[in-house]
């Protein structure tokens, strides 16, 4: 059982380089009781790619989650700005 929800979504855009990327992560349990870190990334508007990491303990998943979060922040990924209503 996961103690709290972990979800992360960021984007990186640069019109001069024709760059429009997204990166998303979430920690969720699987059917067998293991903890999974799900990662999705690709071009905004496209299906992209997905990778699943399985862990026996939530602590290991959270450590990788936070490490990847720091890496993406360093590379210029930022939360999507709010869309005015």
N, C-alpha and C positions, 0 to 999 in steps of 0.2 A: 504494500500500500504506500502510495506517495503522500508525504506529509503536507505538501502545498503544491499548487500548480506552478509549473515553470514554462513560460512561453516567451518567445523573442521574435520580433520581425523588424528588419531594417532594410533600407534601400540605399543605393549609391547611383547617382546620376551625374553625367557630365556631357552636356550637349556637344561640346567641341570634339569629344572623342567618340560620339555616338554610343555612349555607355548608359545603360538603364538596367541595373541588376537588383535582385532581391536576395535576401538570405533569411531563412526562418528556422527556428528550433523549438522543440517541445520535449518535455520528459513525460512519458506515459507508461503505464503498466501494460504488459502483454497478457495473453490468455494463460500463460504458465506461471504467472506471479513474478517474473523478472521485470526489471526496470529497463526501459528503452529510451535512448536519446534519438529522436527523429530529426534529421537535418534535410532541408530542402533549399535549393538555390537555382538561379538561372536568370534569364532575361525577363524583365517585367512584362506580363501578358502572355508568357509562354509557360508550358508545363514544367520545364526544367528537369533537374535531377533530384534523386533522393537517396539518402544513406541512413541505415539504422544501426546503432551501436547497442548491444545488449550488456547489461550489468547485473550482478547478483545483489548489489547494494545501491541504494539511492545516493549515498555519499559519493561514490565513484562517478555516477552520471552527472551529479551537480558540479563536481570538480572539472570535468571536461566541458560542460555547459558554460561555466564561468570563464574558462581558458579561451574557448572559441569566441565568446562574447567580447573579451578584451582584444583579441586579434582583429575582429571585424571592426571594432571602434577605431583601432589604430589605422586601418586601411581606408577609413573615410565613410564607412556605412553609418547612416543616421536613421532614427525613427522617421516614418513617413509624416510629413506635416499634415495637420488637420485640414480637412476640406471645409471651407465656409458653406453654411447652409443657406 
